[in-house]
Amino acid sequence: METLGNRLRMFRNEKHMTLDDVAKAIGVSRQTIQRYETGVIPNIPPDKISKLASLFNTTTDYLITGENTVTSDPEFHMLQRTYEKMSSKDKKNLMIILRASFNKYFDDNIDDNEQHKE
């Protein structure tokens, strides 16, 4: 079974990075990266998942689930990483701006309040 740890190890090896390289890039110890990869630390903090996804040029969804459910468009990934870094207030403000500017692209069947509960 493919796990988050396996995917992290796969990306690290594909990029020819050491545990130390990855640790320095996301601001943790070498041992922490090793524990992420072996599953000793199964619940990786969201900010670290986001940094790992950015480092490996993938999505947080793919790291967590192993499923490629979104586009490989680099601009989409940049937008997603930016959104993940925003506060709840900033996310809400962004949605107001997007709806005002691009309402024709939104699915009105989705309740925005449900999407932004945190």
C-alpha positions in Angstrom: 0.0 0.0 0.0 1.3 3.4 -1.0 1.5 5.8 1.9 2.3 9.5 2.4 5.7 8.4 3.7 6.3 6.3 0.6 5.4 9.3 -1.7 7.7 11.6 0.2 10.6 9.1 -0.1 9.8 8.7 -3.8 9.8 12.4 -4.5 13.0 12.9 -2.5 14.7 10.1 -4.4 13.5 11.4 -7.7 15.0 14.8 -6.9 18.2 13.2 -5.7 17.8 14.9 -2.3 19.0 13.7 1.0 17.0 13.7 4.2 19.1 16.7 5.3 18.3 18.6 2.1 14.6 18.2 2.6 14.8 19.0 6.3 16.6 22.2 5.6 14.2 23.2 2.9 11.1 22.9 5.1 12.7 23.8 8.5 12.7 20.6 10.4 15.3 18.1 11.5 16.7 15.2 9.4 15.1 12.8 12.0 11.7 14.4 11.5 11.8 13.8 7.7 12.9 10.2 8.4 9.9 9.8 10.8 7.6 11.3 8.2 8.8 8.8 5.6 8.6 5.8 7.9 5.2 6.8 9.3 6.4 7.2 12.9 4.9 10.7 12.6 1.7 10.0 10.7 0.0 13.4 11.1 2.3 15.9 9.4 1.4 19.5 10.2 -0.4 21.3 7.3 2.3 24.0 6.9 4.9 21.2 6.5 2.7 19.4 4.0 2.3 22.6 2.0 6.1 23.2 2.0 6.8 19.6 1.0 4.3 19.9 -1.9 5.9 23.1 -3.0 9.4 21.6 -2.8 8.4 18.6 -4.8 6.2 20.6 -7.3 3.1 18.6 -6.5 -0.2 19.2 -4.7 -1.0 18.7 -1.1 -3.8 16.5 -2.2 -1.5 14.2 -4.1 0.9 13.9 -1.1 -1.9 13.1 1.3 -4.1 10.8 -0.9 -1.9 9.7 -3.7 -4.5 10.7 -6.2 -4.0 13.1 -9.1 -7.3 14.9 -9.0 -6.2 18.3 -10.3 -4.4 19.8 -13.2 -0.6 19.7 -13.6 -0.7 23.4 -14.6 2.0 25.2 -12.7 0.0 28.3 -12.3 -2.8 26.4 -10.7 -0.3 24.9 -8.2 1.0 28.4 -7.4 -2.5 29.6 -6.8 -3.3 26.6 -4.6 -0.1 27.0 -2.5 -0.9 30.7 -2.1 -4.5 29.9 -1.0 -3.2 27.4 1.5 -1.0 30.0 3.2 -3.9 32.5 3.6 -5.8 33.2 6.8 -9.5 32.4 6.9 -10.3 36.1 6.6 -8.1 36.5 3.5 -9.7 33.3 1.9 -13.1 34.8 2.5 -12.1 38.1 0.9 -10.6 36.3 -2.0 -13.8 34.5 -2.7 -15.7 37.7 -2.6 -13.4 39.2 -5.2 -13.4 36.1 -7.4 -17.2 35.9 -7.3 -17.5 39.6 -8.2 -15.1 39.2 -11.1 -15.7 35.7 -12.4 -19.2 34.8 -11.2 -20.1 33.0 -14.5 -17.5 30.3 -13.6 -18.9 29.4 -10.2 -21.2 26.5 -9.5 -24.1 28.1 -7.7 -25.1 24.8 -6.2 -22.2 24.9 -3.8 -22.7 26.8 -0.5 -19.6 28.9 0.0 -20.2 29.0 3.7 -19.8 25.3 3.9 -16.6 25.4 1.9 -14.9 27.9 4.2 -15.8 26.5 7.7 -12.6 26.0 9.6 
